[in-house]
Amino acid sequence: MKNVILYITLSGLLALSGCLPSQKVERVSPETQTDLSGRWNNTDARYVAEDMIADVVSKPWLVQFRTKHEKAPIVIVGRVRNETMEHIDAEVFTKEMERAFVNTGQVSVVADRQERKDIRDERYDQLEHASDATIKKLGEELGADYMLIGNINSIVDESVSGKELAIFYTVNLELVSIQSNQKVWLGNKKIKKYIKRKNFRG
């Protein structure tokens, strides 16, 4: 009898293990486009940043600044507000913009507010602990000429059954003169995603 019970128990466990979900993990290139949920992802952040920064450096404000000041403008990437209903890590997007800006070779990019605070703390620490030959001076920072700010919005349109979903993202960016508050460039990028859910149960 015990053998029969043991057999039934083992058979049940084997059957149950066959129903458990399994997964296969595969490393892919970070450049690979992956759209699993259809929501905003790192691919969107990279594409939008590259397209918008390519646009901003192609506009007249840059030539006008270089002609007047005979140097590259200094830009700081400020806050990009997430005004969608989903979680979007805005820092991923701002870092993509910083990278795209630097890679153009046409502007200088300075650290953001939190990064400056950390660096200043290091300078103050050097005042006490670093040698005179290697200490970094206070008051030698580069002041930015322009700040890039903006927001990300979305509109979600879902079918009554829930089987189909369309998400429309719009990213608005503005380059603003820190001296005068003049907006020298306004950029807009749109992304629309259509999602069809298979085997969806409403």
C-alpha positions as CSV (number, residue, x, y, z in Angstrom):
1,M,0.0,0.0,0.0
2,K,2.8,2.4,0.9
3,N,4.4,1.7,-2.5
4,V,1.2,2.6,-4.2
5,I,0.9,5.8,-2.3
6,L,4.5,6.7,-3.0
7,Y,4.0,6.0,-6.7
8,I,0.9,8.2,-6.9
9,T,2.7,11.0,-5.1
10,L,5.7,10.9,-7.3
11,S,3.5,10.7,-10.4
12,G,1.6,13.7,-9.2
13,L,4.8,15.7,-8.6
14,L,6.1,14.9,-12.0
15,A,2.9,15.9,-13.7
16,L,2.9,19.1,-11.7
17,S,6.5,19.9,-12.6
18,G,5.6,19.6,-16.3
19,C,3.0,22.4,-15.8
20,L,5.3,24.8,-14.2
21,P,6.5,27.7,-16.3
22,S,10.1,27.6,-17.6
23,Q,12.3,30.2,-19.1
24,K,15.3,30.5,-21.3
25,V,17.6,33.5,-20.9
26,E,19.6,34.7,-23.8
27,R,22.1,37.6,-23.9
28,V,21.4,40.0,-26.8
29,S,23.0,43.2,-28.0
30,P,21.8,46.3,-26.1
31,E,21.1,47.8,-29.5
32,T,18.6,45.0,-30.2
33,Q,15.0,46.3,-30.4
34,T,12.8,44.5,-27.9
35,D,9.1,45.4,-27.5
36,L,7.6,42.9,-25.0
37,S,4.9,45.0,-23.4
38,G,4.6,47.7,-26.0
39,R,5.3,50.3,-23.4
40,W,8.1,52.9,-23.5
41,N,11.5,51.2,-23.3
42,N,15.2,51.8,-23.7
43,T,14.9,51.6,-27.5
44,D,12.4,54.4,-27.6
45,A,14.7,56.5,-25.3
46,R,17.7,56.0,-27.5
47,Y,15.9,56.6,-30.8
48,V,14.1,59.7,-29.6
49,A,17.3,61.2,-28.0
50,E,19.4,60.6,-31.1
51,D,16.8,62.0,-33.5
52,M,16.0,65.1,-31.4
53,I,19.7,65.9,-30.6
54,A,20.5,65.6,-34.3
55,D,17.7,68.1,-35.0
56,V,18.7,70.6,-32.3
57,V,22.3,70.9,-33.5
58,S,21.2,71.4,-37.1
59,K,19.2,74.6,-36.3
60,P,20.3,78.2,-36.7
61,W,20.8,78.9,-33.0
62,L,24.1,76.9,-33.0
63,V,25.7,78.8,-35.9
64,Q,24.5,82.1,-34.5
65,F,26.1,81.4,-31.1
66,R,29.4,80.2,-32.6
67,T,29.6,83.3,-34.8
68,K,28.9,85.7,-31.9
69,H,31.0,84.0,-29.2
70,E,33.6,82.1,-31.3
71,K,33.2,79.0,-29.1
72,A,31.0,76.0,-28.6
73,P,27.9,76.6,-26.4
74,I,27.7,74.9,-23.0
75,V,24.6,72.9,-22.5
76,I,23.1,71.3,-19.4
77,V,20.4,68.6,-19.8
78,G,17.7,69.5,-17.2
79,R,14.6,67.8,-16.1
80,V,12.3,65.9,-18.5
81,R,9.0,65.3,-16.8
82,N,7.2,62.1,-17.2
83,E,3.5,63.0,-17.6
84,T,2.3,59.6,-18.8
85,M,0.4,57.1,-16.7
86,E,3.2,54.6,-16.7
87,H,6.6,54.3,-15.0
88,I,9.3,55.8,-17.2
89,D,12.8,56.3,-15.8
90,A,13.5,59.8,-17.1
91,E,17.2,59.6,-16.2
92,V,17.6,56.8,-18.8
93,F,16.3,59.3,-21.4
94,T,18.3,62.3,-20.2
95,K,21.5,60.2,-20.2
96,E,20.8,59.2,-23.8
97,M,20.5,62.9,-24.7
98,E,23.7,63.8,-22.9
99,R,25.4,61.0,-24.8
100,A,24.0,62.1,-28.2
101,F,24.9,65.8,-27.5
102,V,28.5,64.9,-26.6
103,N,28.8,62.6,-29.6
104,T,28.0,65.5,-32.0
105,G,31.2,67.3,-31.0
106,Q,29.4,70.6,-31.5
107,V,28.5,71.5,-27.9
108,S,30.0,71.1,-24.4
109,V,27.9,69.3,-21.8
110,V,28.2,70.0,-18.1
111,A,27.0,67.9,-15.2
112,D,23.5,68.1,-13.9
113,R,22.4,69.4,-10.5
114,Q,23.0,66.2,-8.4
115,E,26.3,65.4,-10.2
116,R,27.6,68.9,-9.5
117,K,26.7,68.5,-5.8
118,D,28.7,65.3,-5.6
119,I,31.7,66.8,-7.5
120,R,31.6,69.9,-5.2
121,D,31.6,67.6,-2.2
122,E,34.8,66.0,-3.6
123,R,36.4,69.4,-4.1
124,Y,35.7,70.4,-0.5
125,D,37.1,67.0,0.6
126,Q,40.3,67.7,-1.4
127,L,40.7,71.0,0.4
128,E,41.4,69.1,3.6
129,H,43.0,65.9,2.3
130,A,44.7,66.4,-1.1
131,S,48.2,67.7,-1.7
132,D,48.6,71.3,-2.9
133,A,49.9,70.1,-6.2
134,T,46.8,68.0,-7.0
135,I,44.0,70.0,-5.3
136,K,41.2,71.2,-7.6
137,K,40.2,74.9,-7.2
138,L,36.8,76.1,-6.2
139,G,35.0,78.6,-8.5
140,E,36.4,77.2,-11.8
141,E,33.2,75.5,-13.1
142,L,31.8,76.1,-16.5
143,G,28.5,78.0,-16.5
144,A,26.0,76.6,-18.9
145,D,24.6,78.8,-21.7
146,Y,21.5,76.7,-22.3
147,M,19.3,74.2,-20.6
148,L,17.4,71.4,-22.3
149,I,14.1,70.7,-20.6
150,G,10.9,69.0,-21.7
151,N,8.2,66.3,-21.0
152,I,6.9,63.0,-22.2
153,N,3.1,62.5,-22.7
154,S,1.0,59.6,-23.8
155,I,-2.5,58.8,-25.0
156,V,-3.8,55.3,-24.6
157,D,-6.6,54.0,-26.8
158,E,-7.9,50.5,-25.9
159,S,-10.6,48.4,-27.5
160,V,-13.7,47.4,-25.5
161,S,-12.5,43.8,-25.5
162,G,-9.0,44.7,-24.4
163,K,-7.5,42.7,-27.2
164,E,-6.1,45.7,-29.1
165,L,-4.2,48.7,-27.7
166,A,-2.7,51.8,-29.3
167,I,-0.3,54.0,-27.4
168,F,0.7,57.4,-28.7
169,Y,3.8,59.0,-27.2
170,T,4.8,62.6,-27.8
171,V,8.1,64.0,-26.5
172,N,8.5,67.8,-26.3
173,L,11.9,69.4,-25.7
174,E,13.0,73.0,-25.4
175,L,16.4,74.6,-25.4
176,V,16.3,77.7,-23.3
177,S,18.9,80.4,-22.8
178,I,19.9,80.6,-19.1
179,Q,20.8,84.3,-19.5
180,S,17.6,85.5,-21.2
181,N,15.0,82.7,-20.9
182,Q,14.8,82.8,-24.7
183,K,13.7,79.5,-26.3
184,V,16.0,79.0,-29.2
185,W,14.8,75.6,-30.2
186,L,11.6,73.6,-29.8
187,G,11.5,69.9,-30.7
188,N,8.8,67.3,-30.9
189,K,9.0,63.6,-31.6
190,K,6.1,61.2,-31.8
191,I,5.9,57.4,-31.4
192,K,2.8,55.3,-32.0
193,K,2.6,51.7,-31.0
194,Y,-0.2,49.2,-31.9
195,I,-0.5,46.1,-29.6
196,K,-2.6,43.1,-30.5
197,R,-3.0,40.7,-27.6
198,K,-3.2,37.0,-28.6
199,N,-5.2,34.5,-26.5
200,F,-6.4,37.5,-24.4
201,R,-9.2,36.8,-21.9
202,G,-11.1,39.9,-20.9
